[in-house]
Amino acid sequence: MTLRKQIWLSHFTVLLVPLLVTFVIIVIDMCGVALFIHNGIQFSIEGPRQFRTFSTLSEEISYYCTKKNEIGWLNFYYSLVSNSSYYATVSKNGHIVYASGDKHVGPEGIASMQLPMGVTSESFYYGNREILLSTRVDGKDLYRYELYVDLAPHGSDKIMDHAFAVFLALIPISVLAAVILTTALVVRMFLHYIRRPLQALDDGSRRVMTGDYTSKIDYDKNDEFLPIVNSFNEMTTQLQATEHLKASQAKKQRALLTGISHDIRTPLTSIKAYATGLLDGIAKNEEKRHHYLETIVRKTDELDGLLQRLLMLTALDSLQDSDTLTPLDPRELVADYIEQNKYGYEEQGLFLVEGEPIYCDSLSADAGEGLILMDRTVWRRVLNNFCSNSVKYKDEATCTATISLAYAPDSVSLIYADTGPGVPKETLGRLFDAFYRVDTARTRTAQGSGLGLSIVTRIMKSLGGSVRAELNQPRGLKIICTFPLYKDA
């Protein structure tokens, strides 16, 4: 049951219970009156006020019971009154169908009085007697009711007066008590209903505070608390995933530090060895000293390049929020890069070629108008990494690299494919790990620090894109960088 239904049910209960209590009190009072009558205790009518109350009630009961032919109830009702003080008759279409009481109470002159049509009832005082005459038309039936009452001496009905006073005082007191008790019970039940999910949420929050994200809140009621509980469980699941991610990142950081330590140690060891040789006078001639100094400078350049790559890694996390990102045409970026760098790489044996654009079946050449958010320096760094690896690891005198674009409805992919030696298929998934080298025996940082493709991965992640590697056919390596198309807000 939902919380809304619980609230409505509580309001209905608070309203219904006092009514039931009032009804029970009236029933008990009537049973008490019947018990008085059974024991011979009857009440008398002592004044006009009692007569009006008694006559109004008698008139309604008489007409109802006569119409329904429930004469037995009339006998019970009039048995409550002293037989020596009243006389009542009910006529239907001019025939008396019921009479009760002492006939001597009703005077002959008054018994023959007729009420004009349209007058439903008339009561008046005659001597020491209260009289009520009334008529009522129900369909084709005409009912006439006559009531004659001799007023009893004042004080003869003290028992019933006292009982009636107690009854009037008991009703409001009982209703108030019923309202208070019912409200207290409903509030208690309502608090008990909402305490369970609140307590479960409190316990779950305390477990989260201690770092326990594995336990979930088990809640089987389909009410307003269920979405909150589900959100809490989803939050703990995400926190757990975040903890796993942090642990994975910490593991990668440790691996990164290990790789940094290893790659820095190698040139530092060389620098220290050659510097010590210079200090110890091992280099006897000018040519040897010059060779030592050249080696120290080269190793220092290697350290500087490694540190530059590390600084680039730390700066990539904020690349997406950088002001240098602007909407650019990837076709223009590819053409400019090849034009500016092809001669420099040709001297190193790498020939850059611009490939034909590729479009998916649902797109035409017009789709090539799509732009991407990019920084020109970052673009050059990505392609520089690819080209540098092709130059470093080519196994022949020359190598060709084709740079092309592939368009999809919501993205564009940069495809770099060279004709070098490629890599073993099982190593494709690890090419983008920091400090990973396909040839585990290649430990010289001059041959590559292992950070280039890792930097590309971080760049693509910061730009909301992705990168993957495939084997090129018939030989070589293909790297595919996918960028989301820029959408002007």
Secondary structure by P-SEA (a helix, b strand, c coil): ccaaaaaaaaaaaaacaaaaaaaaaaaaaaaaaaaaaaacbbbbbccaaaaaaaaaaaaaaaaaaaaacaaaaaaaaacccccccbbbbbbcccccccccccccccccccccccccccccbbbbbcccbbbbbbccccccbbbbbbbbbcccccccaaaaaaaaaaaaaaaaaaaaaaaaaaaaaaaaaaaaaaaaaaaaaaaaaaaaaaccccbbbbbcccccaaaaaaaaaaaaaaaaaaaaaaaaaaaaaaaaaaaaaaaaaaaaaaaaaaaaaaaacccccaaaaaaaaaaaaaaaaaaaaaaaaaaaaaaccccccccccccccaaaaaaaaaaacaaaaaaacbbbbbbccccccccccccccccccccaaaaaaaaaaaaaaaaacccccbbbbbbbbbbcccbbbbbbbbccccccccccccccccccccccccccccccccaaaaaaaaaaaaacccccccccccbbbbbbbbbcccccc
